[in-house]
Amino acid sequence: MPVTIDDAVSSLVEAERTKKPIEAFHFSSRGISVQEAYQIQLGYVRERKAKGAAIVGKKIGLTSKAMQEMLNVDQPDYGHLLDDMVHENNSVISLDPYIKPRVEFEIAFVLNKDLKGPGVTAEDVINATSHVVPAIEIIDSRISDWKIKFEDTVADNGSSAGAIFGEGTRSLDTIDLPNVEMKVYRNGEFLDEATGAAVMGNPISAVAWLANAVGEYDISLKAGEKILAGALSKAVDVEGGDEFKAEFLGLGTVHAAFEK
């Protein structure tokens, strides 16, 4: 079991490459702290960038009570979105790159100004947002069987593995995000519903939290980046042949299918 930052990074990169998951970090004799977990995540991102990937955004995780209850935590986390993780709306996506994928349904912010904490407020987020779009996030765990604690998912880039950005864009002054109603369908059948308020009361608050959290590592949210603000409902396991559509009333839809 890896116990150093460098070894942990290498084990995650190798698990992603081979699709052979590793034992959770919290099972090791010394475990890891939250601070160490974020250092592992940043090391993973550096490795991916060194191999040609580019950062195109960030994801916020564990923002809803539904997701926090799944992992028995009481705080959000975050990860990085890389360009090779993004799929077009209505894509048919291969499951080959993934170990045990799940999908989440979210509202994404597209920035036109940089945001850097500390001290970022909801008003700052509004002023820095070009528009919002519906989104699906693909999450996956390089940790065996999703047997993870908070530190494990943080180290594993917030369990982020992909994103699909949908049709429909709205500026923040034309939409009431906490009251946006979402309905999700799997294979044409109703699956779940929620409102934007499930994300920390307002997804804008989640983006402000993120800007301040990454600011602790001297990281900015950059103009042009897309920010996944967090799942409105519980994550759903993906099987070959599944099709998902999420409708956000007044915002738009996002759709993705997965190969059999």
Number of C-alpha atoms within 10 A of each C-alpha: 15 18 13 12 20 13 13 24 24 17 20 24 19 15 18 21 13 12 17 15 20 19 18 23 24 17 14 12 10 10 16 19 15 13 11 17 24 25 19 26 25 21 20 24 22 14 15 15 13 10 9 10 16 17 17 19 22 27 24 25 27 27 25 22 19 17 21 17 12 11 15 13 13 13 12 21 21 27 26 24 26 21 15 14 18 16 17 14 18 17 14 17 17 13 16 8 14 20 20 19 21 20 22 22 32 28 27 29 31 21 23 16 17 16 26 21 20 15 13 19 18 17 11 17 23 18 14 19 23 18 19 24 24 26 32 27 25 23 24 24 29 31 23 15 13 18 14 20 15 21 21 29 28 26 30 29 29 27 25 28 26 20 27 21 25 25 15 15 18 16 15 17 9 10 14 13 21 16 15 17 17 24 17 22 16 18 12 11 11 13 14 15 17 19 19 26 18 19 28 21 16 18 27 26 18 22 29 23 25 27 24 21 20 19 18 12 12 11 14 17 24 21 17 16 20 24 28 32 31 30 29 28 23 21 18 16 14 19 15 12 14 16 21 22 24 26 22 25 14 16 23 18 23 24 24 24 21 16 14 11
